[in-house]
């Protein structure tokens, strides 16, 4: 019995030690402007539709990298066991995958395809179009069920916010002004995921355009976007 207890204590101590090491490394990386490398999940934090920060969850810790409107640029939370802890699943986090099929380059089909004319954001219905760009199809797998993106949105199986949680705010090629106000024409918010080879361009214009363009990670902002 004592041997079993000893083994359990050693395992717990090892996990705590690894968490401390991983957390320290990730915190140092974050402070130096690099992405945490041991985080198993990251979530974008938005306030009234504007990107605020990214939360990275690791082994017993969380790191918040702030974009705007925070007291600190990087916040480290040790012993963090919140809703995204590794042993606690969430409906949007369980078996959630995004797959795309790129358009045949020899095809004469149009590059831009309308998938939907509205979407849900912050529990509000947004009257705006969702386009795929250079893709034949986008599939969402959630909780073991796979849908075409347009079907998943129509059946309320997934929301745009759930998908964006899987992407990362792309500050290197951002077309937004970084301020908590409506962006001027053509200044859009970009989200990218190398894991899923997908990019979102989310319009946010003074004229009220909230359209979304979805393509692979090589998709660039076009002059006819967000018009």
VENFENCOR-V731045 format. One record per pair of residues at least 24 apart in sequence whose C-alpha atoms are under 7 Angstrom apart, sorted by the first residue. I is the first residue (numbers start at 1). GAP is how many residues later the second one is. D is the distance in Angstrom with one decimal. If there is no record, write none. Layout:
BEGIN
I;GAP;D + I;GAP;D
END
This chain:
BEGIN
19;40;5.0 + 19;41;6.0 + 23;38;6.5 + 27;36;6.9 + 27;49;6.7 + 30;44;6.7 + 31;43;6.4 + 43;122;5.1 + 43;123;7.0 + 44;121;5.4 + 50;130;6.7 + 57;28;7.0 + 92;70;6.5 + 94;48;6.9 + 94;49;5.9 + 95;46;6.9 + 95;47;5.5 + 95;48;5.1 + 95;49;6.3 + 96;45;5.3 + 96;46;4.5 + 96;47;6.6 + 97;43;5.8 + 97;44;5.0 + 97;45;6.7 + 98;41;5.8 + 98;42;4.9 + 98;43;6.5 + 98;98;6.0 + 99;39;5.9 + 99;40;5.2 + 99;41;6.6 + 99;97;6.4 + 100;35;7.0 + 100;37;5.8 + 100;38;4.5 + 100;39;6.2 + 101;34;5.9 + 101;35;5.5 + 101;36;5.3 + 101;37;6.5 + 102;32;6.3 + 102;33;4.3 + 102;34;5.6 + 103;31;5.3 + 103;32;4.6 + 103;33;4.9 + 115;35;5.4 + 116;34;6.2 + 119;41;7.0 + 120;39;6.2 + 120;40;6.8 + 121;39;6.8 + 121;40;6.5 + 128;81;7.0 + 128;82;5.5 + 128;83;5.0 + 129;82;4.8 + 129;83;6.4 + 130;81;5.8 + 130;82;4.7 + 130;83;6.0 + 131;81;6.1 + 131;82;4.8 + 131;83;6.1 + 132;81;5.8 + 132;82;4.7 + 132;83;5.9 + 133;80;6.6 + 133;81;5.8 + 133;82;4.9 + 134;81;6.2 + 135;80;6.4 + 167;24;5.7 + 167;25;5.3 + 167;26;4.9 + 168;24;5.3 + 168;25;6.0 + 182;24;6.2 + 186;40;6.4 + 192;25;6.6
END
